[in-house]
Amino acid sequence: MMAVKNDKPLMRCLGEFVGHVLTAVRKDVNAKEVHRTIEEKQEGNITLRRTTIDEMVIHEKESSDG
C-alpha cells in the first residue's frame, strides 16, 4: 500500500487544528433543547433510529458603541 504524501507542514496542521477548536469554543451556547423525538424501527439484525431535536436559541442584543 502506498503512503499518501502530505504537503502541509506540521505547524500549518497544528494551526488549523487550533483554529477549529477556537471556532467551536466561540460558538453561541445559548441554545436550549425544548423537545426530542426518537423513532426506532427494527428489522432482523438492523435497527433504524431517527432522532429529532428541537432547540430554542436566544440571541443576545449587541450593544452599539458608536
trRosetta pair geometry for C-beta under 8 A, 3 or more apart (Angstrom, degrees):
i j d omega theta_ij theta_ji phi_ij phi_ji
8 12 4.6 -119 -176 85 99 131
8 13 5.5 115 120 -53 123 89
9 12 4.9 99 60 3 76 104
9 13 7.3 -144 99 -3 42 87
10 13 5.7 -58 -153 37 35 111
10 14 6.2 34 152 -19 69 107
11 14 5.5 -52 -144 38 34 114
11 15 6.2 39 154 -22 65 104
12 15 5.7 -53 -149 35 30 113
12 16 6.5 31 153 -18 64 104
13 16 5.8 -53 -149 35 32 111
13 17 6.4 35 151 -21 64 105
14 17 5.6 -53 -150 34 32 114
14 18 6.4 30 154 -16 66 104
15 18 5.8 -53 -145 38 32 108
15 19 6.2 36 153 -22 64 107
16 19 5.5 -55 -148 36 31 116
16 20 6.5 33 154 -20 65 103
17 20 5.9 -55 -153 33 30 110
17 21 6.6 27 152 -16 64 106
18 21 5.7 -56 -149 38 34 111
18 22 6.2 32 155 -18 68 107
19 22 5.9 -55 -143 38 29 109
19 23 6.3 33 156 -22 63 106
20 23 5.8 -53 -148 34 30 114
20 24 6.6 28 154 -17 63 106
21 24 5.9 -58 -153 36 31 110
21 25 6.4 29 152 -19 66 108
22 25 5.6 -54 -145 36 34 111
22 26 6.2 27 159 -16 67 110
23 26 6.1 -62 -145 40 27 106
23 27 7.0 48 153 -46 60 92
24 27 6.0 -34 -159 -4 34 117
28 31 6.9 97 117 -33 93 92
28 57 6.7 62 122 -160 133 115
28 59 7.4 -32 -143 -106 151 69
30 57 6.2 90 95 -162 84 64
30 58 4.5 -97 151 62 122 84
30 59 7.2 159 77 -80 140 29
30 60 6.9 155 -37 -32 163 91
31 55 4.7 6 -176 176 108 131
31 56 7.0 153 -157 76 58 41
31 57 4.8 -24 -99 -96 80 79
31 58 7.9 -177 -85 15 32 68
32 55 6.6 148 73 -160 35 76
32 56 5.0 -21 62 60 91 94
32 57 7.9 174 18 -81 65 33
32 58 7.3 30 -1 -11 107 105
33 36 6.4 10 175 -50 123 102
33 53 6.0 -56 -132 -169 107 105
33 54 7.3 106 -160 78 62 53
33 55 5.5 -46 -98 -101 51 79
34 54 5.2 -60 65 105 93 99
34 55 6.6 144 7 -124 86 23
34 56 5.1 67 -36 -18 125 106
35 53 7.6 162 88 -156 55 42
35 54 4.2 15 54 43 96 119
36 51 6.9 -12 -170 -169 95 93
36 52 7.1 162 -155 84 47 55
36 53 5.3 -6 -108 -108 83 72
36 54 7.4 -144 -68 23 41 72
37 51 7.3 160 85 -154 52 46
37 52 4.5 -2 56 55 100 103
38 49 6.7 -13 -168 -168 93 97
38 50 7.4 159 -154 83 46 51
38 51 5.1 -9 -105 -104 78 78
38 52 7.9 -163 -72 24 37 66
39 49 7.2 160 85 -155 53 48
39 50 4.6 -3 57 57 101 100
39 51 8.0 -163 26 -72 64 36
39 52 7.9 34 -2 -4 99 101
40 47 6.4 -11 -167 -173 98 102
40 48 7.1 158 -154 85 48 54
40 49 4.8 -5 -106 -106 84 81
40 50 7.8 -164 -72 25 44 63
41 47 7.3 157 82 -157 45 54
41 48 4.7 -9 60 59 95 102
41 49 7.9 -171 25 -74 60 43
42 46 7.2 164 -153 89 54 50
42 47 4.8 -17 -103 -105 83 79
42 48 7.7 -167 -77 23 37 66
43 46 5.4 -12 67 65 82 98
43 48 7.7 19 10 -3 99 103
